[in-house]
Every structure is written in structure tokens, then in C-alpha cells.
């Protein structure tokens, strides 16, 4: 199985940083948190969806032209980025 490759910015761009960390990582963590709170029936946030949401978050919240990239691959399923722990608890895991 091939790994998914995610970049915090496009080629010939610089990735933005704040005192709290890199914009892309902060955006990924923020959208995972928002997803967990706002999507009660989804049990898994996959990498492609997390990447798309984080890219949109960066565009809305930071003064940057940074454009994160996800290497395109021929796949129908992506690895999970976030899984709801409450569901794992209910499954006895």
C-alpha cells in the first residue's frame, strides 16, 4: 500500500508559521476538532477530506498565498486522519 504524501505548500512557495506552529498543521488540527464537534454521524475523517478542509481554513484565516498539496493518486479510499474516540469506546476497543 502506498503512503499518502501531503505538503504544507506548493512548489516554489514558503509555508507560513506562527508562534503556535505551522499554518498547515494548525489548520489540520483545527478542522479535525471542528469535524469531531460538528459531524456526529461520521466516524472517520480521511486524509483527503482533512486536507481539503485545512486548505480552506488556511485561505480563510491566514494572510498567506500558501497552497497545501496532496499528491494525486488513483485510490478510492484514504487513510484516516481522525477517528472519533467515543465510537471506539462503544465498540469495546
C-alpha positions in Angstrom: 0.0 0.0 0.0 1.3 3.4 -0.9 1.5 6.2 1.6 -0.3 9.5 1.0 2.0 12.5 0.6 0.8 15.9 1.9 2.8 19.1 1.6 2.1 22.3 3.6 2.6 24.4 0.5 3.0 24.1 -3.3 6.3 24.1 -5.2 8.2 27.4 -5.0 6.1 28.6 -2.1 7.0 29.1 1.6 4.8 27.6 4.3 3.6 30.0 6.9 4.4 29.8 10.6 3.0 31.4 13.7 4.2 31.3 17.3 2.0 28.3 17.8 3.3 26.3 14.8 3.0 25.9 11.1 -0.3 27.0 9.4 -1.0 23.7 7.8 -0.5 21.6 10.9 -2.6 24.0 13.0 -5.3 24.0 10.3 -5.3 20.2 10.2 -5.7 20.0 13.9 -8.4 22.7 14.0 -10.5 21.2 11.3 -10.3 17.7 12.9 -11.5 19.3 16.2 -14.4 21.1 14.3 -15.2 17.9 12.5 -15.4 16.0 15.8 -17.8 18.5 17.2 -20.0 19.2 14.2 -20.3 15.8 12.4 -21.9 13.5 14.9 -22.7 10.6 12.4 -19.3 10.5 10.7 -16.9 8.1 12.5 -13.8 8.8 10.4 -12.2 11.9 8.8 -10.0 10.7 6.0 -6.8 12.4 4.8 -8.3 13.8 1.6 -11.2 15.5 3.4 -8.9 16.7 6.2 -6.5 18.2 3.6 -9.3 19.9 1.7 -10.8 21.4 4.9 -7.4 22.5 6.1 -6.6 24.2 2.8 -9.9 26.1 3.0 -9.2 27.0 6.7 -5.8 28.5 5.7 -7.3 30.6 2.9 -10.0 32.0 5.3 -7.8 32.5 8.4 -4.3 33.4 7.4 -2.8 36.2 5.3 -0.9 33.9 3.0 -0.8 32.6 -0.5 0.2 29.2 0.8 -1.5 26.4 -1.0 -1.1 23.0 0.6 -0.9 20.0 -1.8 -1.9 16.4 -1.6 -0.2 14.2 -4.2 -2.8 12.9 -6.6 -3.2 9.2 -6.5 -5.6 6.7 -8.0 -7.3 5.5 -4.9 -10.9 5.2 -3.8 -10.2 5.2 0.0 -7.8 7.3 2.0 -6.2 6.6 5.4 -8.0 8.1 8.4 -6.7 11.4 9.8 -9.1 11.4 12.7 -11.4 8.8 14.3 -14.0 9.5 17.0 -12.9 8.0 20.2 -16.4 7.8 21.6 -17.2 5.2 18.8 -14.1 3.2 19.7 -15.3 3.1 23.4 -18.7 1.9 22.3 -17.2 -0.9 20.3 -15.2 -2.0 23.3 -11.8 -1.0 21.9 
